[in-house]
Amino acid sequence: MNFLDKVRLGLENKFKTGELDPDREDFYITRAQKEMEIIIKIDLIKKFLLAYEVSEIIAKTGVKVKWEACFIPASLIAYSLGIVKEDPVKKGRLFELYVNLERVCVPELVLKIGDKGRLKLISELYNGFSLSKIPKKIKCDFSIGKPSDFIISRNILTEKYKTGENDEDSEYIILALFHSELFSFIEKNMDKTLRMPDLYHEILSGTNGELLYHDQLVRFLSEYFRVSLPKADLVRRALMRLANNSININYIFKNFSFLNDVKDKNKTKYVLLRLSEEVHHLKYL
């Protein structure tokens, strides 16, 4: 089954099972076709095929991961293929923000993963692709505190998927595995009940429980920590840095003195880490 057939069948199944609203079928098909045109023009199919195979390996290992800071979470094609479980349309994510014909380069594939399953997943990825003809093109960097780049040559993907493209194309495709403090935190607190505060759900009630907008986040931070909106926006900026792994959660506690007054530091860590996983996809009103 070729790539187009995989996408078409995946989307049809979601309508048949009721996962997607049949009344909006024309809208979804139009968006999928638009994405496909861009994907074909900039030769992105191999990256989707890699993401698809990686998602199958993830399912087998049971390791908790999240596609982040790349085009995958914003792609209806990726959702149709089952690479991601969240509908990007419902989440308000726009594929063209990450991939369009004017971009000089296409973002690489990025996965966030916790400490517990990181080496396990890298090992499975290595085993899954090392049977190809050019194993020397696969490289894993196990540096602590840095992203692990899982590099696969497009020659390998051409051999595996038989797309009919030029076999001499040797451009690398990089799958970057970033450490996620949220997943590590959850792994260490499996015996505890971790919930977002009621205030969070109250503020999100206007958008069907989905955090879509910057002003929602800033309002929540302001009311939750009882600080001014400018201070809350500084926390939002810090959450962006936390999401990019440029700082850790302890840095935020150290640099915002009002956090020292919180009664339940563990709960506050969970709240901030949860929010850091959402900031990449927020939109301005």
CORKA-V566975 format. One record per pair of residues at least 6 apart in sequence whose C-alpha atoms are under 8 Angstrom apart, sorted by the first residue. I is the first residue (numbers start at 1). J is the second residue. D is the distance in whole Angstrom. If there is no record, write none. Layout:
# CORKA-V566975
i=<I;I>
j=<J;J>
d=<D;D>
This chain:
# CORKA-V566975
i=<3;3;6;7;7;7;8;10;10;10;11;11;14;14;15;15;15;31;32;32;35;35;35;35;36;38;38;38;39;41;42;46;46;46;47;47;48;49;50;51;51;52;52;52;52;54;55;57;57;57;57;58;58;58;61;61;61;63;63;63;63;64;64;64;64;65;65;65;65;65;66;66;66;67;67;67;67;67;67;68;68;68;68;69;69;70;70;70;70;70;71;71;71;71;71;72;72;72;72;73;73;73;73;73;74;74;74;74;74;75;75;75;75;76;76;76;76;78;79;79;79;79;88;91;91;92;93;98;98;99;99;108;108;108;108;109;109;109;110;110;110;110;111;111;111;111;112;112;112;112;113;113;113;113;113;114;114;114;114;114;114;114;115;115;115;115;116;116;118;122;122;126;129;129;130;132;132;132;133;134;134;137;137;137;138;138;138;138;139;139;139;139;140;140;140;140;141;141;141;141;142;145;146;146;147;147;147;147;148;148;148;149;149;149;149;150;150;150;150;151;151;151;151;152;152;152;152;153;153;153;153;154;154;154;154;154;155;155;155;155;155;158;158;158;159;178;179;180;181;181;181;182;182;182;182;185;194;194;196;199;199;200;201;203;203;204;204;204;211;211;211;212;212;212;213;213;213;213;214;214;214;214;215;215;217;218;218;218;218;219;219;221;221;221;221;222;222;222;222;225;225;235;238;239;239;239;239;239;240;240;240;241;242;242;242;243;243;243;243;249;249;249;253;253;262>
j=<45;49;81;77;80;81;80;80;81;82;80;81;20;80;21;22;25;76;76;77;75;76;77;95;77;99;100;101;45;101;101;154;157;158;109;173;78;161;157;83;109;78;81;82;83;125;83;121;124;125;128;64;65;121;120;121;124;113;117;118;121;113;114;117;183;111;112;113;114;183;111;112;113;73;84;109;110;111;112;110;111;112;280;110;280;98;107;108;109;110;95;98;99;107;109;78;83;84;109;79;84;86;88;93;88;93;94;95;98;88;93;94;95;87;88;89;95;84;85;86;87;88;94;210;212;212;281;106;107;106;107;173;174;175;176;174;175;176;175;176;177;178;175;176;177;178;177;178;179;180;177;178;179;180;183;179;180;181;182;183;184;187;179;180;183;184;184;187;179;140;150;138;135;138;138;156;159;160;156;155;156;151;152;153;150;151;152;153;149;150;151;152;148;149;150;151;147;148;149;150;148;179;178;179;176;177;178;179;176;177;178;174;175;176;177;174;175;176;177;172;173;174;175;172;173;174;175;170;171;172;173;169;170;171;172;173;167;168;169;170;171;164;165;167;167;245;245;245;248;249;273;270;273;274;277;270;267;270;271;220;224;220;209;216;220;210;211;216;217;278;282;281;282;283;282;283;284;285;282;283;284;285;284;285;236;229;232;233;236;229;232;227;232;235;236;228;229;231;232;258;259;252;252;272;273;275;276;279;276;279;280;247;248;249;276;276;277;279;280;269;272;273;259;260;268>
d=<8;8;7;6;6;6;8;5;6;8;5;8;6;8;6;6;8;8;6;6;8;8;7;7;8;8;7;7;6;8;7;8;7;8;8;7;7;8;8;7;8;8;7;8;6;7;6;8;7;7;8;8;8;7;8;7;8;8;5;8;7;6;7;7;7;6;5;5;7;8;6;5;7;6;8;8;6;5;6;6;6;6;8;7;6;7;6;7;6;6;6;5;7;7;8;6;8;8;8;8;7;8;7;8;5;5;6;5;8;6;8;8;5;7;6;7;8;6;6;7;6;7;7;7;7;7;7;8;7;6;8;7;6;7;8;6;5;6;6;5;6;7;7;6;5;6;6;5;6;5;7;6;5;5;7;6;5;7;7;5;5;8;7;8;8;6;7;7;8;8;8;7;8;8;7;6;8;7;7;8;7;7;6;6;7;5;5;7;7;6;5;8;6;6;5;7;8;5;6;7;6;7;7;8;6;5;5;7;6;5;7;6;6;4;6;6;5;6;7;6;6;5;6;6;5;6;8;6;6;4;6;7;6;6;6;6;6;7;6;6;8;7;7;6;8;8;8;8;8;8;7;7;5;7;8;7;7;7;6;7;7;6;6;7;7;6;6;7;7;8;7;7;5;6;5;5;6;7;6;6;6;8;7;8;7;7;6;6;7;7;8;8;5;8;8;6;6;7;5;8;8;8;7;7;8;7;5;7;6;6;7;6;6;7;6;5;6;7;8;7;8;7;6;7;8>
